[in-house]
Amino acid sequence: MKQGFFVGRVGNDCEVTYTPNGLAVAKFSLAIDNGKDKDGNRKAATWVKCAIWRERGEKLAPHIKKGSVVAVSGDVDARAWTDKNSGEARCQMEINVNQFTFGGGKTDSGDEAPAQAAATPKAQDRASQPIGGDDIPF
């Protein structure tokens, strides 16, 4: 797997789901700003699907709200496919988040966002609960 680091705005409130094996996974999308083109028009954002596993995801999920600025890093994967209806080539980036940081500032609700989250899971926590093929959220 490749490592990636992204900073962007959360596109939807975080949602926690559970795998058939009972593992919690918090999922949200992240919009990465691509700036403006030479004419000053805003370029389309790049979207990344994010997943935070286990208890850490459950604890962070209530605080990850649409519009929040966050930074994430972790294992990145890209899926490519052809849309069945349009025939267009599609690609989706996905990241299993290992580190997470709130960007700070005001959220949509007007509350101050937390400055830092408990971002890095303990190595023994990760090793003690392996993730199987049925546990991948995407």
C-alpha positions in Angstrom: 0.0 0.0 0.0 1.0 3.6 -0.6 1.0 6.2 2.1 -0.9 9.4 1.6 -1.5 12.7 3.4 -4.5 14.9 2.7 -5.9 18.1 4.0 -9.5 19.1 3.1 -13.0 19.7 4.2 -15.3 16.9 5.4 -18.1 16.4 2.8 -20.6 14.6 5.0 -21.1 14.0 8.7 -19.1 10.9 9.8 -21.1 7.7 10.0 -20.1 4.6 12.0 -21.0 1.2 10.7 -20.0 -2.3 11.7 -18.5 -5.2 9.7 -20.0 -8.7 9.9 -17.3 -9.5 12.4 -18.3 -6.6 14.7 -15.5 -4.2 13.9 -16.5 -0.5 14.0 -15.5 1.7 11.1 -16.2 5.4 10.9 -16.6 6.7 7.3 -16.6 10.1 5.7 -15.6 11.8 2.5 -12.9 14.5 2.2 -12.9 17.2 -0.4 -9.4 18.3 -1.5 -9.4 21.8 -3.0 -7.6 21.9 -6.3 -7.3 25.7 -6.5 -8.3 27.8 -9.6 -7.5 27.5 -13.3 -5.7 30.2 -15.3 -9.0 32.0 -15.8 -9.7 32.2 -12.0 -12.4 29.6 -12.1 -12.4 27.1 -9.2 -11.3 23.6 -10.3 -13.4 20.6 -9.2 -12.4 19.1 -5.9 -10.8 15.7 -5.6 -12.8 13.4 -3.3 -11.2 10.8 -1.0 -13.2 8.2 1.0 -11.8 7.9 4.6 -12.2 5.1 7.1 -11.1 5.2 10.8 -11.2 1.8 12.4 -12.3 0.4 15.8 -12.8 2.4 19.0 -10.8 5.4 17.7 -13.3 5.7 14.9 -16.3 5.4 17.3 -14.8 8.1 19.5 -13.9 10.6 16.7 -17.1 10.1 14.6 -19.4 12.5 16.6 -16.8 15.3 16.1 -16.3 14.9 12.4 -18.9 17.1 10.8 -19.6 18.4 7.3 -17.4 21.4 6.6 -14.8 20.7 9.2 -11.2 21.1 8.1 -9.1 17.9 8.8 -5.8 16.4 7.9 -5.5 12.6 7.5 -2.7 10.2 6.6 -2.6 6.5 6.1 -2.7 3.7 3.6 -4.1 4.9 0.3 -5.7 2.8 -2.4 -7.2 3.8 -5.8 -9.9 1.9 -7.5 -10.5 2.3 -11.2 -13.6 1.1 -13.2 -15.8 1.9 -16.2 -19.2 3.3 -15.4 -21.8 0.8 -16.7 -24.3 3.5 -17.8 -22.1 6.2 -19.3 -19.0 4.1 -20.3 -16.8 6.8 -18.7 -13.6 5.8 -16.8 -14.0 6.4 -13.1 -11.5 6.4 -10.2 -12.0 6.6 -6.4 -9.2 7.2 -3.8 -9.7 5.6 -0.4 -7.6 5.9 2.7 -7.5 3.8 5.9 -6.6 6.6 8.3 -3.7 6.1 10.7 -3.3 9.7 11.8 -6.1 12.3 12.1 -5.9 16.0 13.1 -8.7 18.6 13.2 -7.8 21.8 11.3 -9.2 24.0 14.1 -11.2 27.2 13.6 -15.0 27.4 13.5 -17.3 24.6 12.5 -20.7 25.0 10.7 -22.3 25.0 14.2 -20.2 27.9 15.3 -18.3 25.8 17.9 -14.6 25.7 18.1 -13.2 22.5 16.6 -10.8 20.5 18.8 -7.2 21.4 18.0 -5.9 17.8 18.0 -7.4 14.3 18.2 -5.9 11.1 19.6 -4.6 10.3 16.2 -2.1 7.5 16.3 -3.4 4.1 17.4 -1.1 2.0 19.7 0.8 -0.6 17.7 -0.4 -3.4 20.0 -4.0 -2.4 19.3 -3.5 -2.7 15.6 -1.6 -6.0 15.8 -4.0 -7.7 18.2 -7.0 -7.3 15.9 -6.1 -8.1 12.3 -8.4 -6.8 9.5 -9.7 -9.5 7.2 -11.1 -9.2 3.6 -14.7 -9.0 4.9 -13.7 -6.0 7.1 -12.8 -3.6 4.3 -15.6 -0.9 4.3 -15.4 0.2 0.6 
